[in-house]
Structures are given as structure tokens and as C-alpha cells.
Amino acid sequence: MRICIIGGGLGGLAAARALVAAGHDPHVLEARSRPGGVLTTTTTDGYIREHAASSFLGSPTRGARALCEELGVPVDAASPRAKRRWVFLDGKLRAFPRNPVEMVRTDLLTWRGKLDLLREPLRPARPSGDESVYAFAARRFGAEAARAIVAPFVTGIFAADAHEVSLEAGFPKLAELDASGGMVRGLVSQGGKALFRRFAGGGKKPKTKSGLFAPHGGLGSLVDALARELGPRIRLDSPVTQIAADPRGVLVDGERWDAVVLAVPAEDAVPLVAPLPELASRLGAFHRAPTQIVYLGYPEAAVPAAVDGFGFLVAHGEDLRVLGVVFESVVWPGRAPAGHVLLRCIFGGGRDPSTAALDDAALIEHARRDLGVVLGATGTPTHASVVRWTRGVAQYQVGHRDLVRLAVSSARTHRIALAGADYRGPGVNDLCADADVIVEEVKSWT
Ligand SMILES: Cc1cc2nc3c(=O)[nH]c(=O)nc-3n(C[C@H](O)[C@H](O)[C@H](O)COP(=O)(O)OP(=O)(O)OC[C@H]3O[C@@H](n4cnc5c(N)ncnc54)[C@H](O)[C@@H]3O)c2cc1C
């Protein structure tokens, strides 16, 4: 089939590659003069800056690491110095517990909070239906753990308020464990099944690639490799303005195609599909929150606290504007000039959309102040820059999966498949794996 992919972000590019492999003839129409969407890597003043995603977990079998391997893009593992993560809670940085012993010792919870956590296996399974991650965490682990541990973790992924994020869509594995009787019981039963499979499969331990990874030189290298492979299949500077129904396919700005993969942010897709009102109204349910990254570079001596760990997340209710900070040059050595550190400060998202109205100088000032409070950063940064996205991180509200089902089935009636961060997972790994879903969807129209 001749397929028009609208949007050349990772969602569109990964889908295009998978469709070529499945024997189709896809072409990507991208509005901007470069592919990759929000994924961009640039170097300024010797600092290597990611404009959006900066890493991915190595474990999913059809994720970004596998795609990098297939494309011959070398990947780096995160530095062992980046293992420790921190939460800023009640005016102090506290270490995120990494194992049960640390959980017993953590100062993120009081003894009462720890006892509450221990009661998790005794609590009943979830009643059917979706709920917010916060409601889930408070119900299963207690209110303290929900605030101190789960909510900051959710902000780290969705830049969102955990009260607003869907458990089923945002954290499907937790939802599954919950439905099967709880975290401890579910993990024990899954562990038992995995052990059984290992014995049944000849006793070999499956190969895992756990940990955090990034393409050498940044996510821009993955985009470049995809663009090289797709070559003239990508048409840059080609904004689409209208998608309309056609008895023999789909019309994109008057040109007939056998099928369309709509891989632009859903909010940008709404006006494009105005001639298909039901689909337009379904797509109106999805939202990407404006997000800003402030990059600050300092001499190491000015931020001595930023030499150990991945970074910190900020709990709700603290007197800080930043949502979290990644010690970028600790995680990925070489991303700052020698003797300097690069800090990636995240603002906005669903938790604080009002920062979108701040100008660069104000955002930089907030970042400097917050780093002073949390890390004791002093002096003038040697580098300060801002990356801002109006369509930043995709937000998955409670009931998200039902909204996706409705949108997908409405799009399907017009031979349109929905791709990108708005639907089945916002992360780099999700988008790589989602390419297979798009191939399956398109298969039903051949
Ligand atoms: C600040 C930030 C930090 C992040 N950090 C991480 C992280 O550490 N790890 C992780 O896994 N994920 C992270 N993410 C998420 C991930 O980077 C994104 O969800 C993902 O890259 C989005 O890809 P996409 O293809 O869905 O959308 P986009 O990248 O937005 O691509 C959509 C494309 O559609 C094009 N387009 C729009 N309208 C039209 C039109 N009319 N015609 C043609 N083209 C059009 C746009 O120009 C764009 O290129 C982060 C995201 C942000 C914003």
C-alpha cells in the first residue's frame, strides 16, 4: 500500500521503517525542515543538550535499544555514578530507596508511613475501572508513600500531577499487579511463573539489558540514522493542511493515498481532520502539556552536590518551581566541558503549565534560585539556555485507554492509523514498540 505518514517525529519515523519492512510504500510528510520532532541534540558552549528525551531503559525487547542495534547506532550505558536518585521533600534532599533495606532506613517516610507500606499485601485487589496513580498509591501503599515516593516518580515520567495521570494507561504493569491481588502477591506469582518458564525452557536465564541507555552523541543520532535509512521517503517542509475521506483511500491535501498514519500531536491533528468531525472530536480529548528545559552549566566546584546520582525530583508542595533536575553530565560523561557540570532543569508539564508564560530570563532565574536552594549552587553559570515546547509531554488522564479505543476505531473507518506519543505510551521505547501496532493496524486494510 502507498501510505502517507503525517509527522516525522519518532512516532512517524519508526512507523515508516516498520511499514517498509512489512512491504509497504510509506512516505513521511513533515512540516519542519528537519525530521525528529521534539527529539533533537545540539551542542552549545561545549555542552551537549537534548531538546526532549535524553535516555531510555534498555530492557524492552522491541524498544529503542533494539532499534539502535538494527540501525547500527552505538549506545552508551548511563554512568554507574548515576545510580542514586533523590527526592526533595520537606525542604531536604532525600535518597530514593533502591532495595528493601534502604526502604526500611529511608527518611522519605516516617515509621507510620513504613508500617502503612508493609500492609500492602493485606489490602484488597482493585475494583474494576481506571483511577489516578495517586489514588492507587494512596490506597495500596498509604498516603505518605503516595506523596513522597510515587507522586515524584510520576512527575519524572509525565511531568504531571499524579492525581491526574491514569493508572491503566500510564503504568499498565502496576495496574495488572494490582488487579491480580497486589504488588507483593503479583510479583511473587510472576516470579514463580518466570522461574517455571526458565526450567521449562532449559534452565537458561533470559538475557536482560537492564539499565538506562542513550545513543552515543544523543538521541539526534537515532533520528539521523532513521532519516538516512528512509532517505527520499521523508519530505521535509511539507505541512499537511487537510485530510478528507475518499471512497478508494484517503485524501491528503487533495492527493489520494491507500492509507494514512497520523503521527502529529493529536491537538495539531484536530484541524487537519475537520472534514471528519467525529474523528476531530475524538482527537480533541488528548493533550500534550507545554514543557521547558533550562540547561545550566557550572564549574564543578560551584555545585559539589551534583557529582553523585541521576538527579532529583521535587515532591508536591515544596517552595520550588522546578519539577526535577537531571545531573546530565554525571549520567552521560562528556556532555559538559572538562571540570564542569551540565544540569537539565525541567519546568511546566501538566503539574505547572503556567511556566509557559515565563520568558527565558525568568525561567533561568527560577532554575538558578532552585539549584541554590537544593544543591547550594553558587556563582554565575558558565552556560544558560532554554528549550521550550508548546506540545511537550503527553498527558494521560484517567480513562485514557477508553479515549484511545474510541479515537482509534473512529480513525480506522477512514483507513487512518494513529501514531505518536498521545496514545499507547509517550516514551521513546513506547514509540519504537508502537511501530508494530501500526503495521498490524494497516494489515487489516490490505
Ligand atoms: C521535554 C521532554 C523531555 C522528555 N524526556 C523523555 C525521556 O527522557 N525519555 C523518554 O523516553 N521520553 C521522553 N520524552 C518523550 C518523547 O521525547 C516524546 O514523547 C516523543 O519524542 C514524541 O514523538 P512524536 O513523534 O509522538 O511527536 P513529535 O516529536 O512532536 O513529532 C510530531 C511531528 O509532527 C510534525 N507535524 C505537526 N503538524 C504537522 C503537519 N500539519 N504536517 C506535517 N507535519 C506536522 C511536527 O513538526 C513534528 O515533527 C520527553 C519529551 C519532552 C517534551
Ligand as a Chemical Component Dictionary entry (heavy atoms), coordinates in Angstrom:
data_LIG
# 
_chem_comp.id                   LIG 
_chem_comp.type                 NON-POLYMER 
_chem_comp.pdbx_formal_charge   0 
_chem_comp.three_letter_code    LIG 
# 
loop_
_chem_comp_atom.comp_id 
_chem_comp_atom.atom_id 
_chem_comp_atom.alt_atom_id 
_chem_comp_atom.type_symbol 
_chem_comp_atom.charge 
_chem_comp_atom.model_Cartn_x 
_chem_comp_atom.model_Cartn_y 
_chem_comp_atom.model_Cartn_z 
_chem_comp_atom.pdbx_ordinal 
LIG C1  C1  C 0 10.986 17.948 27.497 1  
LIG C2  C2  C 0 10.759 16.490 27.172 2  
LIG C3  C3  C 0 11.543 15.510 27.805 3  
LIG C4  C4  C 0 11.332 14.154 27.503 4  
LIG N1  N1  N 0 12.131 13.195 28.100 5  
LIG C5  C5  C 0 11.985 11.884 27.775 6  
LIG C6  C6  C 0 12.911 10.895 28.247 7  
LIG O1  O1  O 0 13.885 11.202 28.942 8  
LIG N2  N2  N 0 12.706 9.599  27.872 9  
LIG C7  C7  C 0 11.685 9.234  27.037 10 
LIG O2  O2  O 0 11.555 8.039  26.722 11 
LIG N3  N3  N 0 10.817 10.160 26.540 12 
LIG C8  C8  C 0 10.945 11.467 26.883 13 
LIG N4  N4  N 0 10.109 12.415 26.329 14 
LIG C9  C9  C 0 9.009  11.972 25.443 15 
LIG C10 C10 C 0 9.398  11.781 23.983 16 
LIG O3  O3  O 0 10.554 12.507 23.642 17 
LIG C11 C11 C 0 8.244  12.240 23.094 18 
LIG O4  O4  O 0 7.019  11.735 23.597 19 
LIG C12 C12 C 0 8.369  11.759 21.652 20 
LIG O5  O5  O 0 9.650  12.036 21.135 21 
LIG C13 C13 C 0 7.273  12.397 20.802 22 
LIG O6  O6  O 0 7.350  11.889 19.479 23 
LIG P1  P1  P 0 6.139  12.059 18.460 24 
LIG O7  O7  O 0 6.570  11.500 17.162 25 
LIG O8  O8  O 0 4.888  11.490 19.046 26 
LIG O9  O9  O 0 5.856  13.617 18.386 27 
LIG P2  P2  P 0 6.769  14.834 17.885 28 
LIG O10 O10 O 0 8.175  14.616 18.215 29 
LIG O11 O11 O 0 6.086  16.052 18.400 30 
LIG O12 O12 O 0 6.634  14.784 16.301 31 
LIG C14 C14 C 0 5.477  15.219 15.626 32 
LIG C15 C15 C 0 5.905  15.800 14.288 33 
LIG O13 O13 O 0 4.732  16.169 13.562 34 
LIG C16 C16 C 0 5.070  17.321 12.807 35 
LIG N5  N5  N 0 3.830  17.996 12.395 36 
LIG C17 C17 C 0 2.943  18.674 13.161 37 
LIG N6  N6  N 0 1.933  19.142 12.411 38 
LIG C18 C18 C 0 2.185  18.755 11.137 39 
LIG C19 C19 C 0 1.512  18.931 9.891  40 
LIG N7  N7  N 0 0.349  19.612 9.820  41 
LIG N8  N8  N 0 2.044  18.385 8.778  42 
LIG C20 C20 C 0 3.209  17.685 8.829  43 
LIG N9  N9  N 0 3.906  17.511 9.966  44 
LIG C21 C21 C 0 3.382  18.028 11.116 45 
LIG C22 C22 C 0 5.907  18.140 13.764 46 
LIG O14 O14 O 0 6.671  19.120 13.052 47 
LIG C23 C23 C 0 6.768  17.058 14.408 48 
LIG O15 O15 O 0 7.988  16.873 13.723 49 
LIG C24 C24 C 0 10.300 13.771 26.588 50 
LIG C25 C25 C 0 9.538  14.766 25.960 51 
LIG C26 C26 C 0 9.762  16.113 26.235 52 
LIG C27 C27 C 0 8.947  17.142 25.517 53 
# 
loop_
_chem_comp_bond.comp_id 
_chem_comp_bond.atom_id_1 
_chem_comp_bond.atom_id_2 
_chem_comp_bond.value_order 
_chem_comp_bond.pdbx_ordinal 
LIG C1  C2  SING 1  
LIG C2  C3  SING 2  
LIG C2  C26 DOUB 3  
LIG C3  C4  DOUB 4  
LIG C4  N1  SING 5  
LIG C4  C24 SING 6  
LIG N1  C5  DOUB 7  
LIG C5  C6  SING 8  
LIG C5  C8  SING 9  
LIG C6  O1  DOUB 10 
LIG C6  N2  SING 11 
LIG N2  C7  SING 12 
LIG C7  O2  DOUB 13 
LIG C7  N3  SING 14 
LIG N3  C8  DOUB 15 
LIG C8  N4  SING 16 
LIG N4  C9  SING 17 
LIG N4  C24 SING 18 
LIG C9  C10 SING 19 
LIG C10 O3  SING 20 
LIG C10 C11 SING 21 
LIG C11 O4  SING 22 
LIG C11 C12 SING 23 
LIG C12 O5  SING 24 
LIG C12 C13 SING 25 
LIG C13 O6  SING 26 
LIG O6  P1  SING 27 
LIG P1  O7  DOUB 28 
LIG P1  O8  SING 29 
LIG P1  O9  SING 30 
LIG O9  P2  SING 31 
LIG P2  O10 DOUB 32 
LIG P2  O11 SING 33 
LIG P2  O12 SING 34 
LIG O12 C14 SING 35 
LIG C14 C15 SING 36 
LIG C15 O13 SING 37 
LIG C15 C23 SING 38 
LIG O13 C16 SING 39 
LIG C16 N5  SING 40 
LIG C16 C22 SING 41 
LIG N5  C17 SING 42 
LIG N5  C21 SING 43 
LIG C17 N6  DOUB 44 
LIG N6  C18 SING 45 
LIG C18 C19 SING 46 
LIG C18 C21 DOUB 47 
LIG C19 N7  SING 48 
LIG C19 N8  DOUB 49 
LIG N8  C20 SING 50 
LIG C20 N9  DOUB 51 
LIG N9  C21 SING 52 
LIG C22 O14 SING 53 
LIG C22 C23 SING 54 
LIG C23 O15 SING 55 
LIG C24 C25 DOUB 56 
LIG C25 C26 SING 57 
LIG C26 C27 SING 58 
# 
